[in-house]
Structures are given as structure tokens and as C-alpha cells.
Amino acid sequence: KVKFDYAYIAQHGSPGENGLMEGHLEMLSVPFSTCSAYVSTVAFDKYACKSHLREQDMVKCAPDVYVRRGMNLELMCVKIESRLTLPVFVKPTQGGSSFGVTKVNSFADLLPAIQYAFTEGDSVIVEQGVTGREITCAVYYDGLKVRALPVIEIVTENDYFDYDAKYNGHSSEICPADLSDAQRETVWKTSCDIYSNLGCKGVVRMDYILSDDGLYFLEINTIPGMTSASLVPKMVRTASIDMTAFLSTIIENS
């Protein structure tokens, strides 16, 4: 029987990012690099995470409607049309890489978009679109305080930052993002506040839309990509932090 001294979790999706692996390690009393099982579960579900943050008055959240498999979808479409304005984004509440996501510009296309999102899971969030700049910021605890890394702006050639834009070279990542001092400080403070409020551990990346009327929360990535081409390593390099030292900080303080 082998007991690990420590586990550095790098697996996206289930079971690495949704709390299952974290819960297993917690029961074995094995320390690990990311958020607790509870925090991972909340953060992994877009609707649950937004519902938590909406009450904390730390960041704006776009209006949305929750849909679960088994509901009357025709009635839900009527409800969505009465509450939200186009365009809307239809997303599985759990998952990533834009799987199952549709940008809907006509309510006639809403029902097929919801049914498509159900191919990725049993619950869906229909979210009002927000016009603005897509930005992302990673946060970690260095043993003394919660710190934010340089902000990245994502500029896509496509209609939005979909799977094709993410993985087929149809977007660019500007690091550091061209923000005013006030905008940058807002993103940093908001990201650190969310990290502390949720009780996050390790390095966590928050995604936003920076609109003319403020900063809108999109989602949290509790296990962000860590390849040489991923966003967090770009932030670390821009901050002139040695990657080995950075990972050692994560391990020592999580």
C-alpha cells in the first residue's frame, strides 16, 4: 500500500476539477495542490458559482436562466425570452473547452441550442451576452498574501472564443493586457477577493468580460492549463517569475 506525500493535480474536467479526486485525497489525508472538494465542486458548476458570487457584491454577473433535463423546455424558452435579451449564450453548467456552447442570435434557435448543451450534461445555463473585452487573471497564495499575476486579454478572429478559436490558432493572447491602471487594479482586486471568498487554494484562473459598464464574471478554472503554451505560464513568464520557483510556492502553500 502506497501513500503519496503530496498530489499535484493537473487533470481538467472530471474527476480532477469537479471535486471527486480532491474528495478521495481528503479521505486519505493526502495534501494536494488545488481547492478543496467542496470549493472545486462549486467552482466547476457555472450556475452554482455565479449564484454564490452574485450575492457577494464583488463582481457583476450577467442575467441568466437555469435549465435542467426533465423541465418543460418549451415553457423554459418562453421564460428565457421574457427575461433575457439577445444574444444569449447557452452552455452546459459543467465542463470546459466550449464543448456544447452555442451563441444564440434568434430565439427560434434557443431550443436546439439547449438540446445540444444537454449532450454534455444534465444542466444548462442560458446567459445574456455581454459586449466587451475577454480577459483572464490568475491568482495564488504565496505564503504571505493572495497575489494576482499579469492580466491577459484574449482577442479572437471568430464570433466568440469558441473551441476553434481556443485550439486552432484563431485567437491571440495579449500579456500583459493593455488596461488602464484603474482597470488593472479592479481585475486584480476582484480576482483576489473571489479567491479568498470562495476559499481557493493553489493557482486559480478567473475569466471575465470587461464591458463599458464594469467587470462581468464568466467562470473560474481551479485547474488551469500548465503547458508551455497555456495562459498561466505566460502570466508567470511576464511577471519574471521562475516556473520552478512558482510551482514550489504552490506546493509549499496549498
Beta strands, then each sheet from edge to edge (+ up, - down):
strand 1: 64-68
strand 2: 88-92
strand 3: 102-104
strand 4: 123-128
strand 5: 133-141
strand 6: 146-148
strand 7: 152-156
strand 8: 171-174
strand 9: 204-211
strand 10: 214-221
sheet 1: 1+ 4- 2+ 3-
sheet 2: 6+ 5- 7+ 8-
sheet 3: 6+ 5- 9+ 10-
end
